[in-house]
Amino acid sequence: MEKYIDVMKQTTMLQETVYEGLQHIQALLKEGKFEETIALFSETVQAFSSIEKAVIGLPDDILTEESKSLTTEVRDAFKIVVSSCELKEYGKVQEVLQFTLTPRFQRWMEELNKAFMPYLVS
């Protein structure tokens, strides 16, 4: 279980960074700085992918069905934003970030933190 505790700690820290990145991207988009968000969003996607791979490797007794389902929902929302960025549909990017990706990511983060809490507190 010790090796999983390190994964959970690192996942929790990286989730916070991704969440802050999503919020910063939204702020940049509101300012009309569309091109400036591309590199940051790319890094955010890579960080999410790292978290997702780490989480998938955790035992089923740690992860809830809700957290697994939310992982899929967050991944799907990232895909929509990526395809919208590629098409330079920045209005859609803003909409999906604000109303879909960020809220789902936050719920996913909360769900994982709740699942990790018994292991990280003890």
Secondary structure, 3 states (H helix, E strand, C coil): CHHHHHHHHHHHHHHHHHHHHHHHHHHHHHCCCHHHHHHHHHHHHHHHHHHHHHHHCCCCCCCCHHHHHHHHHHHHHHHHHHHHHHCCCHHHHHHHHHHHHHHHHHHHHHHHHHHHHHHHHC
